[in-house]
Amino acid sequence: MKFIKNTFLFITLISVVSCGTTEMSTKISAKSSNSTYWQQHVDYTMDVDVNAKDYQYTGTQELVYTNNSPDTLTQVFYHLYFNAFQPGSEMDVRSRTIQDPDSRVGDRISKLSADEIGYLNVNKLTQDNTDLDYKIIGTILQVELDEPILPGKKTTFKMNFEGQVPVQIRRSGRNNEEGVALSMTQWYPKLAEYDFEGWHADAYIGREFHGVWGDFDVKITIDKDYVLGGSGYLQNPNEIGHNYQDKGKEINPTGEKLTWHFKAPNVHDFTWAADPDFVHDKRVAKDGTILHFLYKDNPAYDSENNFTENWKKLPEKTEELLLYYNKHIGPYPYDQYSVIQGGDGGMEYAMCTLITGNRSFGSLVGVTAHEFAHSWFQFLLATNEAQHEWMDEGFTTYISTLAEEEVMNNSSEHPLSNSYRGYYYMANSGKEQPQSTHADRYETNQNYGITAYAKGSVFLRQLEYLIGKENVDKTLKRYYNEWKFKHPTPNDFIRVAEKVSGAQLSWYLNDWTKTTNTIDYAIQEVTSEGNNTKITLERKGLMPMPIDLKVTYSNGESENFYIPLRMMYWQKPTSAEKLSDWPWANPTKTITLLADKENISKIEIDPSQKMADVNRENNVYTK
């Protein structure tokens, strides 16, 4: 649900195919901070037949599961996400009882009729050709295994399933507000992730996802008039008579349906969208990535927002975004990426994104910048979004904001100021919850939005304050290199930052993400002592920080001072004069300047404004 527009009081979440293969391998021998790293693997082969008239479909799934864990598994869990779109579901009840429901959901699920709901039903499931017992519990399928899966062993599950596409309400569905027929996200029975914490069989209540890495081989049979795009490389452009290069060519005039065959290597999800009226544009980026754009040609939107013109201009900016992320994080590893009109705002998926498209050009670039950045922060660095949503949303907000600044030729002095304003509002409201809160357990949607997006992006920007921007830049690249195609945790990230900088940073991760402690430093007193000046600083908040201090003199000259934080056991590379460290337990620190107080015009804590001090009014002394 990803692209955001921050305001002072809240954050509003506004939140294709070509032939080819991409060879990638996932190293699973890397060391995490606690134990030898391992992750599960799953390969999907699915064959789905869609009735576009009644929005129902049937499918078969063969799933080869490799247990790379040290544990013996006696059961498995699947996600059945479409079951959330039924009256009485947890998503429905939560939306009707939360203080500030998402307007896209509200009470709409409770009003769905039988032919409008979503569902996923499992009709048969076997393990290595033996029938299994299972039960559906809301959006979760709990399966008792016939034979335990031993460490290092594989097993094959075969399933027959059927589904109905719900009326478009949240991410997935049919006939969205802009008339896109099918937004097929979270549409198939998806095996839950099992990792060092155990099974992650989270009900689908409203937040996002966590999946198992693997290869997908998917065949989708649908009415011949539909044009598809999404995850994976199209394997049979000649068979369907449409290869996205021959726009206008009649598609298989003799048959009623076509089968589109896709392969998506080394991903943890598979998404597609379809509409009879999709226009397809493409652009080959400088790095060779093929960028696909699928959108409806709607004259009514042209008069509102120059719809077609905006979409025709989007490929150039998308390439610029791709090159920015390649440079500042790491190379995009797949052969293609698709931007598709669909969904209910903006949401990232494997090798593609679905976005609503009737926007101003700036908004269209903004939502694309955010969702595309998720290809790195979540689809390559696949954090558990239910538990560490701020790593996904916050890191994406940070990098996409900076990318948008560059590609749109903006020159904001403080490009992440909206994130800081959102965080300050929440921190001073008395309603803040720790970032370690499960994504579904926030008291309000506003709490979730500000904590995940705003406070998450401030985490990285403030890290620049702690260890310097150059070290943060190096940290992001090393983080990518060490953890791409894996499931990193917050501790994995902060350990990379420690290795890059040499600083001790566990305190920063703990205070910022596991507590609601705030930063508040103040200039308590400025006094004369002969020809010298004594400056007494006070730590009023519980969260510690090193201090950058700027002193400006009456003649216009200035001096910068740096007070290290003792618990970092390290000093930031800076041209400022370095003073003795400040132990956190000491509430105050006094420094002496060899200057007359009368010659000082201003003293300021953190002139960069990267330190998230919740009360900046006491950060400045003026004569």
Phi, psi and omega per residue, in radians:
M1 nan 1.061 -2.476
K2 -1.850 -0.705 -3.014
F3 -1.201 2.414 -3.046
I4 -2.232 2.705 2.994
K5 -2.262 1.960 -3.070
N6 -1.438 2.519 2.938
T7 -2.249 3.072 -3.074
F8 -1.136 -0.663 -3.025
L9 -1.707 -0.352 -3.124
F10 -2.798 2.930 3.047
I11 -1.999 2.164 3.074
T12 -1.629 2.195 3.130
L13 -1.522 1.775 3.118
I14 -1.505 0.008 -2.777
S15 0.527 nan nan
V16 nan -0.332 -3.119
V17 -2.460 2.541 3.056
S18 -2.578 2.854 3.107
C19 -1.244 2.547 3.067
G20 2.679 2.954 3.045
T21 -2.399 2.682 3.068
T22 -2.184 2.158 -3.138
E23 -1.650 2.170 3.123
M24 -2.491 2.588 3.060
S25 -2.244 2.503 -3.133
T26 -1.862 2.077 3.080
K27 -1.394 2.226 -3.101
I28 -2.055 0.357 3.125
S29 -1.827 0.059 -3.116
A30 -1.117 2.590 3.139
K31 -1.537 2.233 2.918
S32 -1.567 -3.130 -3.075
S33 -1.270 -0.323 -3.059
N34 -1.857 -0.662 -3.048
S35 -2.786 3.104 3.041
T36 -1.103 2.276 -3.075
Y37 -1.330 2.439 3.020
W38 -2.538 2.745 3.030
Q39 -2.603 2.628 -3.126
Q40 -1.282 2.897 3.120
H41 -2.424 2.486 3.128
V42 -2.509 2.433 3.056
D43 -2.061 2.213 -3.127
Y44 -1.840 2.368 2.876
T45 -2.169 2.036 -3.065
M46 -2.252 2.494 3.087
D47 -2.267 2.029 -2.986
V48 -2.186 2.380 3.079
D49 -2.017 2.145 -3.025
V50 -1.926 2.277 2.983
N51 -1.718 1.782 -3.044
A52 -1.269 -0.174 3.138
K53 -1.436 -0.705 3.136
D54 -1.933 0.093 3.046
Y55 1.083 0.526 3.055
Q56 -1.944 2.750 -3.135
Y57 -2.637 2.699 3.053
T58 -2.134 2.658 -3.098
G59 -2.681 2.747 2.950
T60 -2.065 2.575 -3.116
Q61 -2.421 2.227 2.961
E62 -1.966 2.182 -3.013
L63 -2.218 2.043 3.095
V64 -1.753 2.039 -3.011
Y65 -1.939 2.231 3.103
T66 -1.902 2.152 3.141
N67 -1.589 1.651 3.099
N68 -1.517 0.043 -3.117
S69 -1.397 2.886 3.038
P70 -1.441 0.099 -3.015
D71 -1.859 2.679 2.996
T72 -1.599 2.197 -3.064
L73 -1.749 2.229 3.139
T74 -1.876 -0.151 3.074
Q75 -2.619 2.831 3.033
V76 -2.369 2.877 3.135
F77 -2.278 2.508 3.023
Y78 -2.067 2.654 2.960
H79 -1.613 2.339 3.040
L80 -2.098 1.272 -2.922
Y81 -1.054 -0.624 -3.068
F82 -1.116 -0.329 3.109
N83 -1.177 -0.200 3.085
A84 -1.193 -0.388 -3.031
F85 -1.672 0.986 3.109
Q86 -2.404 2.478 3.082
P87 -0.947 2.324 3.123
G88 1.570 -0.074 3.093
S89 -1.180 2.896 3.113
E90 -1.099 -0.630 3.100
M91 -1.114 -0.741 3.127
D92 -1.092 -0.883 -3.085
V93 -1.129 -0.769 -3.138
R94 -1.069 -0.729 -3.126
S95 -1.151 -0.549 -3.132
R96 -1.479 -0.188 -3.090
T97 -2.031 -0.251 3.126
I98 -1.255 2.649 -3.052
Q99 -1.088 -0.676 -3.075
D100 -2.281 1.344 -3.064
P101 -1.088 2.606 3.019
D102 -1.107 2.205 -3.063
S103 -1.108 -0.394 3.123
R104 -1.285 -0.289 -3.126
V105 -1.933 -1.068 3.135
G106 0.884 -2.249 3.103
D107 -1.870 0.359 -3.018
R108 -1.170 -0.623 -3.110
I109 -1.105 -0.661 -3.098
S110 -1.119 -0.318 -3.072
K111 -1.765 0.036 -3.100
L112 -1.236 2.406 3.053
S113 -1.517 3.040 -3.052
A114 -1.044 -0.585 -3.123
D115 -1.563 0.084 3.117
E116 -1.964 -0.296 -3.100
I117 -1.227 2.959 2.954
G118 -1.866 2.641 3.014
Y119 -2.747 2.734 2.944
L120 -2.315 2.058 3.108
N121 -1.983 2.392 3.080
V122 -1.775 2.110 -3.086
N123 -1.681 -0.438 3.139
K124 -2.803 2.438 3.123
L125 -2.524 2.249 3.109
T126 -2.228 2.708 2.994
Q127 -2.090 2.008 -3.101
D128 0.863 0.799 3.054
N129 1.262 0.194 3.052
T130 -1.890 2.272 -3.129
D131 -1.060 2.501 -3.125
L132 -2.030 2.667 2.984
D133 -1.567 2.409 -3.136
Y134 -2.676 2.822 3.057
K135 -2.486 2.530 3.131
I136 -1.649 2.146 3.127
I137 -2.114 1.566 -3.096
G138 1.125 -2.020 -3.126
T139 -1.709 0.259 -3.116
I140 -2.155 2.393 2.999
L141 -1.854 2.049 3.120
Q142 -1.737 2.207 -3.001
V143 -2.156 2.191 3.018
E144 -1.579 2.218 -3.052
L145 -1.393 2.578 3.031
D146 -1.282 -0.733 3.083
E147 -2.254 2.291 3.089
P148 -1.017 2.619 3.087
I149 -1.684 1.954 -3.095
L150 -1.345 2.755 3.088
P151 -0.950 2.316 3.107
G152 1.423 -0.005 -3.085
K153 -1.771 2.821 3.102
K154 -1.978 2.731 2.995
T155 -2.543 2.745 -3.106
T156 -2.063 2.138 3.053
F157 -1.802 2.374 3.032
K158 -2.141 2.385 -3.013
M159 -2.420 2.478 2.872
N160 -1.897 2.277 -3.102
F161 -2.459 2.857 3.071
E162 -2.453 2.629 -3.104
G163 -2.523 2.857 2.995
Q164 -2.279 2.290 -3.116
V165 -1.363 2.156 -3.114
P166 -1.297 2.823 2.907
V167 -0.955 2.398 -3.084
Q168 -1.021 2.050 3.108
I169 -2.287 -0.883 -3.084
R170 -2.470 1.869 3.102
R171 1.160 -1.041 -3.062
S172 -1.690 2.761 2.949
G173 2.464 -3.039 -3.072
R174 -2.004 2.573 3.022
N175 0.936 1.151 -3.129
N176 -1.192 3.123 -3.008
E177 -1.089 -0.333 3.115
E178 -1.784 0.181 3.014
G179 1.469 0.214 3.072
V180 -1.302 2.247 -2.966
A181 -1.140 -0.913 -3.004
L182 -2.343 2.107 3.001
S183 -1.967 1.636 -2.947
M184 -1.699 1.467 3.108
T185 -2.092 2.464 -3.073
Q186 0.926 0.793 -2.950
W187 -1.739 -0.188 -3.028
Y188 -2.146 2.761 3.037
P189 -1.096 2.097 -2.980
K190 -2.071 2.165 -3.119
L191 -1.120 2.349 3.129
A192 -1.267 2.753 3.122
E193 -1.446 2.478 3.019
Y194 -2.175 2.179 -3.129
D195 -2.446 -2.800 -3.065
F196 -1.094 -0.267 3.085
E197 -1.668 -0.093 -3.105
G198 1.835 -2.758 -3.121
W199 -1.330 2.454 3.052
H200 -1.955 1.248 -3.115
A201 -1.693 1.069 -3.110
D202 -1.343 2.320 3.022
A203 -1.080 2.633 3.100
Y204 -1.544 1.751 -3.093
I205 -1.882 -0.502 3.134
G206 2.998 -0.393 -3.033
R207 -1.606 -2.600 -2.919
E208 -1.994 -2.613 -2.669
F209 -2.317 2.911 3.115
H210 -2.636 2.229 -3.026
G211 -2.457 2.953 -3.087
V212 -1.615 2.341 3.091
W213 -1.174 2.500 3.078
G214 3.093 -3.048 3.137
D215 -1.867 2.446 -3.121
F216 -2.035 2.312 3.027
D217 -2.184 1.887 -2.923
V218 -2.242 2.261 3.025
K219 -2.003 2.243 -3.106
I220 -2.140 2.043 3.115
T221 -1.792 2.190 -3.029
I222 -2.647 2.832 3.130
D223 -0.831 2.455 -2.955
K224 -1.124 -0.360 -3.092
D225 -1.328 -0.208 -3.038
Y226 -1.469 2.483 3.023
V227 -1.918 2.290 -3.045
L228 -1.988 2.691 2.980
G229 -2.764 2.815 3.104
G230 2.740 -2.446 3.141
S231 -1.238 2.552 2.952
G232 1.607 2.915 -3.134
Y233 -1.759 2.321 3.108
L234 -1.227 2.209 -3.065
Q235 -1.649 -0.337 -2.991
N236 -2.334 0.972 -3.119
P237 -1.070 -0.578 -3.126
N238 -1.257 -0.635 -3.133
E239 -1.146 -0.631 -3.130
I240 -1.546 -0.120 3.072
G241 1.266 0.375 -3.109
H242 -2.676 2.017 -3.039
N243 -2.064 0.322 3.109
Y244 1.167 -0.016 3.063
Q245 -1.887 -0.281 -3.063
D246 -1.945 1.028 -3.045
K247 -1.051 2.308 3.117
G248 1.761 -0.186 3.133
K249 -1.229 2.345 -3.126
E250 -1.160 2.392 -3.072
I251 -1.654 1.993 2.951
N252 0.654 1.193 -3.011
P253 -1.136 -0.239 -3.061
T254 -1.636 -0.290 -3.084
G255 -1.870 2.847 3.105
E256 -1.562 -0.511 -3.100
K257 -2.337 2.792 3.045
L258 -2.203 2.653 3.055
T259 -1.948 2.069 3.106
W260 -1.691 2.233 -3.061
H261 -1.995 2.078 -3.108
F262 -2.097 2.600 2.941
K263 -2.263 2.298 3.129
A264 -2.200 1.918 -3.100
P265 -1.525 2.399 2.988
N266 0.928 1.061 3.074
V267 -2.267 2.990 3.088
H268 -2.166 0.459 3.042
D269 -2.953 2.882 3.070
F270 -2.507 2.189 -3.053
T271 -2.290 2.577 3.011
W272 -2.576 2.768 3.062
A273 -2.371 2.680 -3.072
A274 -2.601 2.511 3.066
D275 -2.800 2.524 3.120
P276 -1.182 -0.382 -3.004
D277 -1.911 0.301 3.133
F278 -1.096 2.278 2.907
V279 -1.597 2.471 -3.120
H280 -2.121 2.165 2.988
D281 -2.089 2.733 3.055
K282 -2.567 2.775 3.140
R283 -2.540 2.346 3.080
V284 -1.672 2.037 -3.093
A285 -1.320 2.916 -3.106
K286 -1.070 -0.484 3.132
D287 -1.517 0.056 3.127
G288 1.658 -0.178 3.126
T289 -1.144 2.304 3.076
I290 -1.561 2.098 -3.141
L291 -1.765 2.168 -3.118
H292 -1.926 2.534 -3.135
F293 -2.354 2.115 -3.139
L294 -2.124 2.166 -3.105
Y295 -2.713 2.776 -3.131
K296 -1.505 2.455 3.073
D297 -1.525 1.732 -3.028
N298 -2.110 1.763 -3.101
P299 -1.001 -0.526 -3.110
A300 -1.090 -0.587 -3.122
Y301 -1.324 -0.427 -3.116
D302 -1.066 -0.661 -3.133
S303 -1.259 -0.387 -3.135
E304 -1.492 -0.888 -2.955
N305 -2.377 0.350 -3.050
N306 0.896 0.881 -2.964
F307 -0.937 -0.989 -3.071
T308 -1.116 -0.746 3.121
E309 -1.051 -0.719 3.133
N310 -1.103 -0.747 -3.137
W311 -1.209 -0.521 3.093
K312 -1.259 -0.471 3.125
K313 -1.522 -0.303 -3.042
L314 -1.104 -0.675 -3.092
P315 -0.970 -0.707 -3.136
E316 -1.082 -0.779 -3.141
K317 -1.203 -0.601 3.111
T318 -1.129 -0.684 3.066
E319 -1.094 -0.736 3.111
E320 -1.071 -0.688 3.093
L321 -1.120 -0.774 3.117
L322 -0.985 -0.828 -3.108
L323 -1.167 -0.588 3.087
Y324 -1.119 -0.841 -3.124
Y325 -1.163 -0.672 3.058
N326 -0.983 -0.733 -3.078
K327 -1.297 -0.716 -2.983
H328 -1.685 -0.232 3.072
I329 -2.132 -1.111 -3.136
G330 2.962 2.889 -3.028
P331 -1.103 2.353 2.989
Y332 -1.160 2.167 -2.909
P333 -1.608 -0.182 -3.112
Y334 -1.626 2.925 -3.102
D335 -1.458 -0.231 -3.078
Q336 -2.650 2.846 3.021
Y337 -2.583 2.483 -3.064
S338 -2.183 2.333 3.020
V339 -1.882 2.063 -2.956
I340 -2.190 2.294 3.019
Q341 -1.236 2.225 -3.131
G342 2.919 -3.010 3.081
G343 1.187 -2.654 -3.027
D344 -2.329 0.367 -3.136
G345 2.888 -1.554 3.054
G346 -2.821 2.284 3.129
M347 -2.692 2.315 -3.091
E348 -1.514 2.586 3.056
Y349 -2.508 -3.136 -3.106
A350 -1.138 2.062 3.058
M351 1.145 0.240 -3.115
C352 -2.865 2.969 2.963
T353 -2.439 2.639 2.995
L354 -1.931 2.227 -3.133
I355 -2.397 2.597 2.925
T356 -1.276 2.480 -2.907
G357 -1.950 -0.166 -3.093
N358 -1.490 1.394 -3.028
R359 -2.395 2.893 2.921
S360 -1.135 2.854 -3.122
F361 -1.108 -0.710 3.117
G362 -1.056 -0.728 3.125
S363 -1.202 -0.650 3.127
L364 -1.116 -0.744 3.084
V365 -1.163 -0.716 -3.106
G366 -1.087 -0.802 -3.132
V367 -1.197 -0.629 3.093
T368 -1.162 -0.726 3.119
A369 -1.013 -0.790 -3.101
H370 -1.178 -0.886 -3.070
E371 -1.163 -0.663 3.132
F372 -1.119 -0.675 3.123
A373 -1.073 -0.470 3.089
H374 -1.141 -0.311 3.071
S375 -1.096 -0.432 3.051
W376 -1.624 -0.982 -3.117
F377 -1.602 1.464 2.980
Q378 2.438 -0.753 -3.123
F379 -1.618 -0.303 2.972
L380 -1.886 -0.694 3.069
L381 -1.870 1.461 -2.824
A382 -1.534 1.323 3.066
T383 -1.186 2.746 3.065
N384 -1.328 1.873 -3.040
E385 -1.193 -0.398 3.110
A386 -1.257 -0.602 -3.070
Q387 -1.760 -0.543 -3.057
H388 -2.258 0.860 -3.069
E389 -1.011 -0.500 -3.105
W390 -1.202 -0.483 3.089
M391 -1.214 -0.651 3.129
D392 -1.283 -1.085 -3.061
E393 -1.245 -0.720 -3.080
G394 -1.207 -0.813 3.128
F395 -1.112 -0.666 3.110
T396 -1.145 -0.750 3.109
T397 -1.059 -0.752 3.127
Y398 -1.026 -0.969 -3.011
I399 -1.293 -0.615 -3.121
S400 -1.261 -0.564 3.069
T401 -1.118 -0.783 3.125
L402 -1.177 -0.662 3.114
A403 -1.138 -0.761 3.141
E404 -1.110 -0.663 3.069
E405 -0.957 -0.768 -3.061
E406 -1.294 -0.857 -3.022
V407 -1.269 -0.414 3.097
M408 -1.683 0.113 3.087
N409 0.996 0.710 3.044
N410 -1.500 2.839 -3.132
S411 -2.468 0.907 -3.140
S412 -1.209 2.380 3.087
E413 -1.170 -0.648 3.126
H414 -2.280 1.439 -3.019
P415 -1.089 -0.406 -3.130
L416 -1.787 0.406 -3.100
S417 -1.078 -0.582 3.106
N418 -1.097 -0.668 3.107
S419 -1.121 -0.748 3.118
Y420 -1.112 -0.749 3.142
R421 -1.078 -0.754 3.104
G422 -1.061 -0.775 3.137
Y423 -1.114 -0.781 -3.128
Y424 -1.037 -0.729 3.126
Y425 -1.028 -0.839 -3.099
M426 -1.190 -0.750 -3.096
A427 -1.110 -0.568 -3.107
N428 -1.623 -0.009 -3.081
S429 -1.461 -0.335 -3.035
G430 1.403 0.093 -3.098
K431 -1.985 0.088 -3.073
E432 -1.141 2.498 3.008
Q433 -2.040 2.671 -3.121
P434 -1.089 2.649 3.102
Q435 -1.169 -0.266 3.091
S436 -1.367 -0.016 3.090
T437 -1.123 2.389 3.051
H438 -1.024 2.469 -3.016
A439 -1.007 -0.523 3.137
D440 -1.506 -0.090 -3.025
R441 -1.806 0.167 3.064
Y442 -1.231 2.524 -3.081
E443 -1.102 -0.647 -3.130
T444 -2.367 2.806 3.026
N445 -1.120 -0.586 3.096
Q446 -1.105 -0.747 3.089
N447 -0.991 -0.822 3.139
Y448 -1.064 -0.869 -3.053
G449 -1.046 -0.846 -3.109
I450 -1.189 -0.714 -3.094
T451 -1.191 -0.747 -3.104
A452 -1.297 -0.886 -3.019
Y453 -1.450 -1.004 -3.013
A454 -1.284 -0.981 -3.118
K455 -1.140 -0.543 3.095
G456 -1.153 -0.692 3.117
S457 -1.307 -0.579 3.077
V458 -1.107 -0.576 3.095
F459 -0.914 -0.797 -3.122
L460 -1.322 -0.730 -3.132
R461 -1.113 -0.704 3.132
Q462 -1.228 -0.493 3.047
L463 -1.089 -0.557 3.022
E464 -1.037 -0.705 3.105
Y465 -1.099 -0.669 -3.063
L466 -1.303 -0.825 -3.000
I467 -2.093 -0.013 3.130
G468 1.658 2.527 -3.075
K469 -1.100 -0.660 -3.133
E470 -1.051 -0.707 3.109
N471 -1.199 -0.620 3.087
V472 -1.155 -0.745 3.095
D473 -1.016 -0.773 3.118
K474 -1.157 -0.628 -3.139
T475 -1.110 -0.779 -3.133
L476 -1.066 -0.722 -3.128
K477 -1.208 -0.710 3.127
R478 -1.222 -0.654 3.076
Y479 -1.005 -0.792 3.102
Y480 -1.058 -0.856 -3.068
N481 -1.120 -0.629 -3.094
E482 -1.490 -0.450 -2.955
W483 -2.171 0.095 3.084
K484 -1.115 2.544 -3.072
F485 1.079 0.494 3.079
K486 -2.364 -3.038 -3.120
H487 -2.071 1.382 -3.111
P488 -1.267 2.684 3.079
T489 -1.916 2.973 3.089
P490 -0.975 -0.688 -3.125
N491 -1.135 -0.593 3.097
D492 -1.101 -0.705 3.141
F493 -1.165 -0.832 -3.055
I494 -1.177 -0.510 3.073
R495 -1.164 -0.627 3.058
V496 -1.110 -0.770 3.122
A497 -1.066 -0.643 3.106
E498 -1.175 -0.728 -3.138
K499 -1.145 -0.686 -3.130
V500 -1.196 -0.789 -3.000
S501 -1.581 -0.618 -2.989
G502 1.618 -0.083 -3.136
A503 -1.461 2.702 2.988
Q504 -1.578 2.142 -2.955
L505 -2.254 0.123 -3.119
S506 -1.075 -0.595 3.111
W507 -1.048 -0.668 -3.124
Y508 -1.158 -0.814 3.110
L509 -1.060 -0.770 -3.084
N510 -1.153 -0.899 -3.082
D511 -1.141 -0.726 -3.025
W512 -1.302 -0.643 -3.001
T513 -1.834 -0.425 -3.048
K514 -1.859 -0.085 3.108
T515 -2.322 3.054 2.991
T516 -1.944 0.406 3.039
N517 -1.006 2.503 -3.112
T518 -2.027 2.802 3.083
I519 -1.701 2.188 3.053
D520 -2.650 1.786 3.057
Y521 -1.916 2.563 -3.051
A522 -2.411 2.661 2.932
I523 -1.530 1.814 -3.025
Q524 -1.333 -0.746 -3.022
E525 -2.765 2.493 3.027
V526 -2.245 2.040 -3.061
T527 -2.282 2.770 3.079
S528 -1.588 2.530 3.016
E529 -2.440 1.533 -3.002
G530 1.171 -2.230 3.107
N531 -1.572 0.097 -3.124
N532 -1.854 2.984 3.129
T533 -2.248 2.275 3.070
K534 -1.787 2.255 3.116
I535 -2.014 2.101 3.104
T536 -1.842 2.099 3.111
L537 -1.784 2.597 -3.109
E538 -2.238 2.363 2.975
R539 -1.614 1.903 -3.113
K540 -1.671 -0.505 3.110
G541 -1.578 2.940 -3.108
L542 -1.451 -0.379 -3.060
M543 -1.518 2.251 -3.098
P544 -1.402 2.779 3.080
M545 -2.750 2.615 2.865
P546 -1.246 2.896 -3.049
I547 -2.199 2.212 2.901
D548 -1.696 2.237 -3.075
L549 -2.239 2.284 3.105
K550 -2.047 2.252 3.106
V551 -1.986 2.167 3.126
T552 -1.934 2.328 -3.085
Y553 -1.734 2.887 -3.063
S554 -1.071 -0.489 -3.132
N555 -1.460 0.088 3.101
G556 1.634 -0.210 3.105
E557 -1.356 2.805 -3.112
S558 -2.510 2.788 3.056
E559 -2.308 2.533 3.097
N560 -1.995 2.425 -3.131
F561 -2.221 2.616 -3.133
Y562 -2.230 2.150 3.105
I563 -1.910 1.840 -3.124
P564 -1.126 2.676 3.005
L565 -1.600 2.174 -3.011
R566 -0.985 -0.738 -3.027
M567 -1.206 -0.157 3.059
M568 -1.423 -0.363 -3.123
Y569 0.854 0.782 -2.987
W570 -2.980 2.728 3.103
Q571 -2.220 2.401 -3.116
K572 -1.184 2.393 3.019
P573 -1.092 2.024 -3.069
T574 -2.739 2.661 3.083
S575 -1.474 -0.111 -3.137
A576 -1.193 2.713 3.081
E577 -1.239 2.215 -3.078
K578 -1.559 2.218 3.137
L579 -1.807 3.114 3.119
S580 -1.172 2.713 -3.040
D581 -1.277 2.912 -3.118
W582 -2.058 1.909 3.050
P583 -1.195 2.394 -3.066
W584 -1.018 -0.683 -3.059
A585 -1.112 -0.391 3.121
N586 -1.373 2.092 -3.094
P587 -1.261 -0.360 -3.120
T588 -2.341 2.830 3.021
K589 -2.544 2.306 -3.134
T590 -1.972 2.338 3.070
I591 -2.166 2.677 -3.118
T592 -2.025 2.221 3.076
L593 -1.770 2.412 3.075
L594 -1.461 1.101 -3.115
A595 -2.700 2.551 3.121
D596 -1.261 2.397 -3.140
K597 -0.993 -0.591 -3.100
E598 -1.163 -0.325 -3.134
N599 -1.640 0.047 3.140
I600 -1.761 2.218 3.132
S601 -1.762 -0.471 -3.085
K602 -2.753 2.474 2.998
I603 -2.262 2.304 -3.068
E604 -2.417 2.296 2.983
I605 -1.462 2.225 3.055
D606 0.979 1.241 3.079
P607 -1.128 -0.343 3.124
S608 -1.246 -0.381 -3.088
Q609 1.066 0.448 3.056
K610 -1.540 -0.386 3.060
M611 -1.348 2.227 -3.031
A612 -1.454 1.147 3.117
D613 -1.336 2.141 -3.001
V614 -1.312 -0.167 3.087
N615 -2.435 1.573 -3.072
R616 -1.387 -0.165 -3.126
E617 -1.113 -0.504 -3.126
N618 -1.699 0.264 -3.139
N619 -1.583 -0.138 -3.004
V620 -2.217 2.342 2.977
Y621 -1.999 2.280 3.042
T622 -2.182 2.587 -3.095
K623 -1.149 nan nan
